[in-house]
Amino acid sequence: MSFRKKAQNIRPSLRAILILWQEEFSFKVLALCGMVTLLLSYLLHISRFEFIIVILTVGVVLAVEALNTAIEELCDHVTPEEHFRIGKIKDIGSGASLLVLTAALIIGLIIFIPHLLPLP
């Protein structure tokens, strides 16, 4: 497969990220929080290992939010009206996002508190 063909294969992925940014408020908020977190990481001179953990954590949060949005979009397409099972599926997707966000918050606290409040 040529490089040009491989490069064209990434277009739908980039389009999806643009759609998420334009249409999904929660994705935009999380992406901005991720950017602030990366900037804070740079300003606080965290270790390379900590920086890798931060990058992975931000990436996982955004990816899970994107997957949750995809699940919600699919559910709305299949059954636009209220349905118990569709509601349950959406709630489970939302719960997955909350679990990852909670883990990300804990990871952030573990990494950043020592840099913000140096121990004597």
C-alpha positions in Angstrom: 0.0 0.0 0.0 1.4 3.4 -1.0 2.0 6.2 1.5 -0.6 8.3 -0.2 -3.2 5.6 0.2 -2.2 5.1 3.9 -2.5 8.9 4.4 -6.0 8.9 2.9 -7.0 6.2 5.4 -6.5 8.6 8.3 -8.9 11.2 6.9 -12.1 9.7 8.4 -10.4 9.6 11.8 -9.4 13.2 11.6 -12.9 14.1 10.4 -14.3 12.3 13.4 -12.1 14.3 15.8 -13.2 17.5 14.1 -16.9 16.5 14.4 -16.4 15.7 18.1 -14.7 19.1 18.6 -17.5 21.0 16.7 -20.5 19.1 18.0 -19.8 17.7 21.4 -19.4 20.1 24.3 -18.2 17.5 26.7 -15.4 16.4 24.3 -14.4 20.1 23.8 -14.2 20.6 27.6 -12.2 17.4 28.1 -9.9 18.3 25.2 -9.3 21.8 26.7 -8.7 20.3 30.2 -6.2 17.9 28.5 -4.4 20.8 26.9 -4.2 22.7 30.2 -2.9 19.6 31.9 -0.2 19.1 29.3 0.8 22.8 29.6 0.9 22.4 33.4 3.1 19.3 33.0 5.5 21.4 31.0 5.5 24.3 33.3 6.1 22.1 36.4 8.9 20.2 34.8 7.4 16.8 35.7 9.6 13.8 34.9 9.6 12.1 31.5 7.8 9.1 33.0 5.1 11.3 34.6 4.7 13.1 31.3 4.1 9.9 29.5 1.5 8.9 32.0 -0.2 12.2 31.6 -0.2 11.9 27.8 -1.7 8.4 28.0 -4.3 9.4 30.5 -5.4 12.4 28.4 -5.6 10.2 25.4 -7.6 7.5 27.2 -10.1 10.1 28.5 -10.6 11.5 25.1 -10.9 8.1 23.4 -13.5 6.8 25.9 -15.5 10.0 25.5 -15.4 9.6 21.7 -16.5 5.9 22.1 -19.3 7.0 24.4 -20.4 9.6 21.9 -20.4 7.0 19.1 -22.5 4.6 21.3 -25.0 7.4 21.9 -25.2 8.4 18.2 -25.8 4.7 17.2 -28.5 4.3 19.9 -30.2 7.5 18.7 -30.1 6.2 15.1 -31.5 2.8 16.0 -34.2 4.0 18.3 -34.9 7.8 18.3 -37.6 7.5 20.9 -37.2 6.6 24.6 -36.5 2.9 25.2 -35.4 1.2 28.5 -32.6 -0.9 26.9 -31.3 2.0 24.9 -31.3 4.2 28.0 -29.4 1.4 29.9 -26.8 1.2 27.1 -26.3 5.0 27.2 -26.0 5.0 31.0 -23.3 2.2 30.8 -21.3 4.2 28.3 -21.6 7.3 30.4 -20.5 5.3 33.4 -17.4 4.1 31.6 -16.6 7.8 30.9 -17.0 8.6 34.6 -14.8 5.7 35.6 -12.0 6.9 33.4 -12.4 10.5 34.4 -12.2 9.5 38.1 -9.1 7.5 37.4 -7.6 10.4 35.5 -8.3 12.8 38.4 -6.6 10.4 40.9 -3.6 10.0 38.6 -3.4 13.8 38.2 -3.5 14.4 41.9 -0.8 11.8 42.5 1.4 13.4 39.8 0.8 17.1 40.4 0.4 17.5 44.2 4.1 16.8 44.9 5.1 19.4 42.3 2.6 22.0 43.5 3.2 21.5 47.2 6.8 20.5 47.7 7.3 18.7 51.0 9.9 20.3 53.4 
